[in-house]
Amino acid sequence: MRAVRFHRFGGPEVLRLEEIPPPAPGPGEVLLRVGACAVNHLDLDIRAGVSRRQVRLPHILGRDYAGTVVAVGADVVDFAPGDRAVVTLGWTCGRCRMCRTGRANLCRQGTLPGLDADGGYAEYALAPAVALARVPPGLDDVHAAAVPAAFGTAWHMAQLAGIAEGMWVLVHAAGSGVGSAAVQIARLMGARVVATASTEAKCARALDLGANAAVNYSRPDWAARVREITGGDGPDAVIEHIGGAVLEESLALVAPGGAVVTCGAHAGERVDLDVISFFRKEARLLGAYRATVTEYRRVLELCAEGALRPVVDSVLPLSDARRSHERVAARDVFGKIVLVP
């Protein structure tokens, strides 16, 4: 099969299209013929060696992939050859406290396809059967692959924040996968949304997705503008995955009793926290790691029904994996780039 692998950490140039043997499913595993695989910013961090994850080289990237089952391992009863499926979680231990209490998304002994194990930048890829979801009718592989990390994570963050009708929600980086999903999810939950983006064109796209207002965060007064839009108190919830100064500003900006939920830190992994201001307004700072299988399946259903819309920036052949990484790094994307074998 053809697969894109890297044998050393580095820039996009380390990605190589190679011919390798296809994997065989073991007990509890499913082999998919990959129809599409989304590109995530985390792929760039793993490739560069800065993800804080243990990666065995050579490695195949690709966290989010959808396709058709071609073979199943022993003990697999829920899927059969010919079924269409999309990856949600990964291999979990089933024994730790997180797994035993229904929080397998927080299992620290498991592995994730594309991160700790080989993923979907290939013509064939393995996945654990327990972490697969069926692709609902109405979703093709390209749009199904654009759902899990973006919409699953955004849905999980919205649940942690307690987003509800009438709240003001600030969604940062609306042109990203998580951001473009979070705008739609917050609106679906009845909230009013202020979106930020790096250009006026992306701000316009955020408004098209349902944001009530959009602010260009490259302007120095973006925070003041958000505070003005939200009536002076700031947003009730902030969906954030940038880190650094943006996270610090969000903590200062959030309304009394509000929540800031973060799932990334590409702009800085260390922040200063004004503890006095933080506790005086009873703010909450929450981390979001990844969604549960139930949450992934729910957003897939909502996307298939048309209540949510996967945002696909472009579809590129697997041979253009390097170019996809270059475009993501340059922020020349709105939504997801999806690779097809």
C-alpha angles and dihedrals in degrees: 000000000000117000137166110234138166124214097192136023118263145093128329089285091075091068110102131185106225142171111240135158115273116249123251121228117248127201111317093008134117128207114219129197095223115235097176140352125198122224116232129192087240087066088066092051092049092048091049093048096240100107097098088234128122107246124184113215135261091044138184114214127209125110099181118050136149131191148117126307111244101169139006133206130230117299094022109132105151097064135045135181110290096033117125115229144167129209118248113162128000139234111321128189097235090210109072125093091259093054093044093052097049096263100110088145086075096049108135096191097060132085132232125219111249092017112053094003133033115288145190107302085106145072091254130025139174127235135173110259093223090060098049126100126201114249105243120232108269096044122093121206094262094056094038090056089052092059114064108063095029104041097025092053094043091049091049090049092049090053092049091049092049093231110193142165115301097017123127110236125191113208115192124211097011090185092066125088094253092040096050089048095046093054090057095042094050090050091048088055091054099256128138111241134213110189128195126207138167098244139033089243091057090046088056090050090051090055089051088055090057107272113150091215137003130206129196104233092201087075114090092227096054094116093049089050091052091049090051093049092050093053098261100295097083128234123320090223136018124203105203137169103159105081124189118068092351091060091047091050091047092054089052092045102047116107124250109285090015131135134230113200119191133186104169147032110196091141095050138338097209125060137177116240124204095215095188094056090041097057097035091064093037092235122173128221113197133182120217118200107172140322128264122253088252091055092048091052092048094055090047088056092048091049092049090050092051095243088116127029124214108226111222114186095187144335117232133180118256088250088066095061091118092054091048090056091048091052094048090049090050090049087237090144139090109196119338137343108214125200121212124195 
